[in-house]
Amino acid sequence: PEAAGGVFNIGSDVPTTVLELARMVRDKVQPDLDIEFVPYTVAYGSPDFEDVRRRIPDVDKLAATIGTAPRTSLDEILDDVIRWKRESASPDR
């Protein structure tokens, strides 16, 4: 009941840039790939798009409300997602 109507960050309290995330995925999937930088106007199709430059996640509200916070690391999540995608793309499926 304490969570009704609330907004919660259910991610991680470890700040990670998009570039760091891209490098992590690349290193796990195909380390020799180059990372391509795409302007916001191309990626989002709008010259008015603005992104938050720095996010500082906070899971304190979640932990206080339900008594726990996420414990799976981004590294573990990426491994799970990559494994799942590879399995779903397998011709045996």
N, CA and C of each residue as an Amber inpcrd file, in Angstrom:
protein
   279
   0.8040000  -1.2270000   0.0000000   0.0000000   0.0000000   0.0000000
   0.8400000   1.2820000   0.0000000   2.0260000   1.2230000   0.6290000
   2.8700000   2.4290000   0.6880000   3.3760000   2.8500000  -0.6870000
   3.3810000   1.9220000  -1.6300000   3.9010000   2.2200000  -2.9600000
   2.8380000   2.7770000  -3.8980000   1.5720000   2.6790000  -3.5420000
   0.4860000   3.1160000  -4.4230000   0.6640000   4.5720000  -4.8300000
   0.6870000   4.7860000  -6.1370000   0.8170000   6.1340000  -6.6750000
   2.2250000   6.6950000  -6.6530000   3.1740000   5.9240000  -6.1470000
   4.5490000   6.4000000  -6.0640000   5.3320000   6.1560000  -7.3400000
   6.4050000   6.8750000  -7.4960000   7.3250000   6.7000000  -8.6210000
   8.6480000   6.2440000  -8.0350000   9.1800000   5.1310000  -8.5690000
  10.3800000   4.5360000  -8.0030000  11.4210000   4.2670000  -9.0760000
  12.6940000   4.5150000  -8.7310000  13.7930000   4.0880000  -9.5770000
  14.0530000   2.6270000  -9.1980000  13.9070000   1.7250000 -10.1560000
  14.1350000   0.3120000  -9.8560000  15.4140000  -0.1840000 -10.5200000
  16.2460000   0.7420000 -10.9110000  17.5010000   0.3880000 -11.5520000
  18.6260000   0.2340000 -10.5600000  19.6450000   1.0050000 -10.7740000
  20.8590000   0.9080000  -9.9740000  21.2230000   2.2830000  -9.4430000
  21.9450000   2.2870000  -8.3530000  22.4300000   3.5680000  -7.8400000
  23.8630000   3.8370000  -8.2910000  24.3060000   3.1080000  -9.3090000
  25.6450000   3.3030000  -9.8710000  25.5020000   4.1010000 -11.1700000
  25.9430000   5.3510000 -11.1860000  25.8390000   6.1390000 -12.4170000
  26.6400000   5.4970000 -13.5500000  26.0340000   5.4390000 -14.7310000
  26.6790000   4.8640000 -15.9100000  26.3340000   5.7320000 -17.1070000
  27.3310000   6.1680000 -17.8420000  27.0600000   6.9750000 -19.0320000
  26.6370000   6.0630000 -20.1770000  26.0130000   6.6610000 -21.1750000
  25.6190000   5.9020000 -22.3580000  26.8670000   5.3460000 -23.0450000
  27.9460000   6.1150000 -23.0530000  29.1870000   5.6400000 -23.6560000
  29.7400000   4.4390000 -22.8930000  29.7140000   4.4940000 -21.5700000
  30.1750000   3.3450000 -20.7760000  29.3220000   2.1130000 -21.0660000
  28.0040000   2.3070000 -21.1620000  27.1110000   1.2000000 -21.4770000
  27.4090000   0.6340000 -22.8650000  27.6010000   1.5010000 -23.8340000
  27.9280000   1.0570000 -25.1910000  29.2230000   0.2500000 -25.2050000
  30.2150000   0.7140000 -24.4800000  31.4920000  -0.0130000 -24.4190000
  31.3230000  -1.3770000 -23.7570000  30.5180000  -1.4400000 -22.6960000
  30.2840000  -2.7180000 -22.0120000  29.6260000  -3.7210000 -22.9590000
  28.5890000  -3.2640000 -23.6770000  27.8870000  -4.1460000 -24.6120000
  28.8320000  -4.5750000 -25.7210000  29.5350000  -3.6190000 -26.3010000
  30.4810000  -3.9420000 -27.3770000  31.5070000  -4.9660000 -26.9240000
  32.0900000  -4.7660000 -25.7500000  33.1290000  -5.6690000 -25.2630000
  32.6020000  -7.0830000 -25.0520000  31.3240000  -7.2060000 -24.6990000
  30.7340000  -8.5230000 -24.4680000  30.2760000  -9.2010000 -25.7610000
  29.8940000  -8.3850000 -26.7550000  29.2970000  -8.9400000 -27.9660000
  30.2950000  -9.0600000 -29.1070000  30.9820000  -7.9720000 -29.4030000
  31.9400000  -7.9670000 -30.5210000  32.9570000  -6.8610000 -30.2850000
  34.0330000  -7.1840000 -29.5500000  34.9990000  -6.1690000 -29.1060000
  35.6640000  -5.3550000 -30.2140000  35.6860000  -5.8570000 -31.4370000
  36.3690000  -5.1150000 -32.4970000  35.4670000  -4.0810000 -33.1790000
  34.2140000  -3.9600000 -32.7630000  33.3160000  -2.9690000 -33.3450000
  33.6950000  -1.5610000 -32.9020000  33.4660000  -0.6070000 -33.7960000
  33.6450000   0.7950000 -33.4440000  32.3210000   1.3200000 -32.9020000
  32.3930000   2.2360000 -31.9720000  31.2030000   2.8910000 -31.4580000
  30.9770000   4.1260000 -32.3070000  29.7720000   4.2540000 -32.8360000
  29.4320000   5.3810000 -33.6980000  28.6700000   6.4290000 -32.8940000
  29.1120000   7.6500000 -32.9760000  28.4460000   8.7540000 -32.2910000
  27.4610000   9.3940000 -33.2600000  26.1940000   9.4330000 -32.8610000
  25.1290000   9.9570000 -33.7080000  24.5450000  11.2040000 -33.0360000
  24.4250000  12.3060000 -33.7740000  23.8490000  13.5130000 -33.1910000
  22.3930000  13.2850000 -32.7570000  21.9680000  13.9930000 -31.7180000
  20.5930000  13.8720000 -31.2490000  19.5930000  14.1280000 -32.3710000
  19.8890000  15.0950000 -33.2350000  18.9440000  15.4230000 -34.3070000
  18.7100000  14.2290000 -35.2270000  19.7150000  13.3990000 -35.4200000
  19.5720000  12.2050000 -36.2460000  18.8960000  11.0900000 -35.4560000
  19.3480000  10.8690000 -34.2360000  18.8110000   9.7710000 -33.4230000
  17.3500000   9.9780000 -33.0500000  16.9570000  11.2110000 -32.7570000
  15.6070000  11.4780000 -32.2730000  14.7460000  12.2410000 -33.2610000
  15.3290000  12.6520000 -34.3810000  14.5550000  13.3130000 -35.4180000
  14.0160000  14.6860000 -35.0510000  14.5990000  15.2960000 -34.0610000
  14.1110000  16.6070000 -33.6320000  15.2850000  17.4970000 -33.2450000
  15.3400000  18.6870000 -33.8110000  16.4280000  19.5910000 -33.4320000
  16.2450000  20.1560000 -32.0170000  15.0620000  19.9860000 -31.4470000
  14.7730000  20.5240000 -30.1180000  15.0150000  19.5240000 -28.9940000
  15.4220000  18.2890000 -29.3290000  15.6000000  17.2700000 -28.2890000
  16.7590000  17.6440000 -27.3750000  16.5270000  17.5370000 -26.0740000
  17.5920000  17.7560000 -25.0940000  17.5960000  16.5730000 -24.1430000
  18.7650000  16.1090000 -23.7890000  18.8940000  14.9860000 -22.8750000
  19.5180000  15.4660000 -21.5720000  19.2580000  14.7400000 -20.5210000
  19.8860000  15.0210000 -19.2380000  21.3550000  14.6120000 -19.3590000
  22.2460000  15.4960000 -19.0450000  23.6760000  15.2110000 -19.1970000
  24.2150000  14.2610000 -18.1420000  23.6580000  14.3010000 -16.9570000
  24.1520000  13.4330000 -15.8880000  22.9870000  12.9780000 -15.0370000
  22.8610000  11.6890000 -14.9030000  21.8270000  11.1190000 -14.0520000
  22.4950000  10.5230000 -12.8190000  21.9060000  10.7710000 -11.6910000
  22.4080000  10.1720000 -10.4560000  21.2560000   9.3650000  -9.8540000
  21.1780000   8.0850000 -10.1940000  20.0730000   7.2560000  -9.7120000
  20.0600000   7.1540000  -8.1900000  18.8630000   7.0380000  -7.6390000
  18.6950000   6.9110000  -6.1940000  17.6200000   5.8660000  -5.9230000
  17.9800000   4.7740000  -5.2820000  17.0250000   3.7010000  -4.9730000
  16.6280000   3.7150000  -3.4970000  16.9590000   4.7890000  -2.7880000
  16.6270000   4.8660000  -1.3640000  15.1250000   4.7770000  -1.1070000
  14.3170000   5.4460000  -1.9260000  12.8690000   5.4140000  -1.7430000
  12.3370000   3.9970000  -1.9110000  12.8480000   3.2960000  -2.9140000
  12.4380000   1.9050000  -3.1340000  12.8060000   1.0470000  -1.9320000
  14.0310000   1.1630000  -1.4820000  14.4990000   0.3670000  -0.3480000
  13.6970000   0.6700000   0.9120000  13.3840000   1.9290000   1.1340000
  12.6160000   2.2950000   2.3240000  11.1890000   1.7720000   2.2560000
  10.6390000   1.6960000   1.0410000   9.2480000   1.2810000   0.8810000
   9.0760000  -0.2360000   0.9240000   9.9540000  -0.9560000   0.2420000
   9.7730000  -2.4190000   0.1690000  10.8050000  -3.2060000   0.9570000
  11.7680000  -2.4950000   1.5240000  12.7470000  -3.1670000   2.3770000
  13.9230000  -3.7850000   1.6560000  14.0630000  -3.5140000   0.3830000
  15.1960000  -4.0280000  -0.3760000  15.4360000  -3.1460000  -1.5950000
  16.5920000  -3.2920000  -2.1880000  16.9520000  -2.5520000  -3.4010000
  17.5180000  -3.5520000  -4.4030000  17.5610000  -3.1740000  -5.6750000
  18.1160000  -4.0780000  -6.6860000  19.5260000  -4.5320000  -6.3080000
  19.8060000  -5.8190000  -6.5560000  21.1230000  -6.3680000  -6.2120000
  21.8760000  -6.9170000  -7.4240000  21.2070000  -7.0150000  -8.5600000
  21.8550000  -7.5430000  -9.7570000  22.6380000  -6.4250000 -10.4280000
  23.9130000  -6.6780000 -10.7100000  24.7570000  -5.6460000 -11.3170000
  24.4270000  -5.4740000 -12.7980000  24.7820000  -4.3280000 -13.3370000
  24.5960000  -4.0820000 -14.7620000  25.3410000  -5.1250000 -15.5830000
  26.5130000  -5.4920000 -15.1530000  27.3060000  -6.5060000 -15.8450000
  26.5360000  -7.8350000 -15.9270000  25.9270000  -8.2420000 -14.8190000
  25.1440000  -9.4860000 -14.7950000  23.9060000  -9.3740000 -15.6780000
  23.2570000  -8.2270000 -15.6430000  22.0680000  -8.0240000 -16.4720000
  22.4250000  -8.1000000 -17.9440000  23.5260000  -7.4620000 -18.3380000
  23.9570000  -7.5250000 -19.7380000  24.2510000  -8.9590000 -20.1520000
  24.9230000  -9.7220000 -19.2990000  25.1910000 -11.1280000 -19.6080000
  23.8950000 -11.8870000 -19.8300000  22.9090000 -11.6690000 -18.9590000
  21.6240000 -12.3570000 -19.0840000  20.8970000 -11.9730000 -20.3690000
  20.8580000 -10.6870000 -20.6930000  20.1550000 -10.2240000 -21.8950000
  20.8490000 -10.7430000 -23.1500000  22.1610000 -10.6820000 -23.1770000
  22.9060000 -11.1700000 -24.3470000  22.6980000 -12.6690000 -24.5220000
  22.7550000 -13.4160000 -23.4380000  22.5160000 -14.8600000 -23.5100000
  21.0990000 -15.1380000 -24.0320000  20.1090000 -14.4280000 -23.5100000
  18.7260000 -14.6030000 -23.9250000  18.5510000 -14.2930000 -25.4130000
  19.1400000 -13.1830000 -25.8860000  19.0340000 -12.8140000 -27.3000000
  19.7240000 -13.8400000 -28.1930000  20.8630000 -14.3310000 -27.7690000
  21.5580000 -15.3340000 -28.5760000  20.7570000 -16.6270000 -28.6430000
  20.1600000 -17.0210000 -27.5190000  19.3500000 -18.2300000 -27.4910000
  18.0950000 -18.0750000 -28.3520000  17.4700000 -16.9030000 -28.3100000
  16.2450000 -16.6920000 -29.0780000  16.5390000 -16.5810000 -30.5630000
  17.7770000 -16.2220000 -30.9330000  18.1600000 -16.1180000 -32.3300000
  18.6790000 -17.4420000 -32.8730000  18.8460000 -18.4340000 -31.9970000
  19.3900000 -19.7260000 -32.4030000  18.4400000 -20.4290000 -33.3620000
  18.9740000 -21.0390000 -34.4350000  18.1180000 -21.7610000 -35.3930000
  17.4190000 -22.9720000 -34.7660000  17.8910000 -23.4200000 -33.6050000
  17.2670000 -24.5650000 -32.9400000  15.9370000 -24.1940000 -32.2880000
  15.6570000 -22.9340000 -32.1940000  14.4480000 -22.4880000 -31.4820000
  13.3010000 -22.2710000 -32.4010000
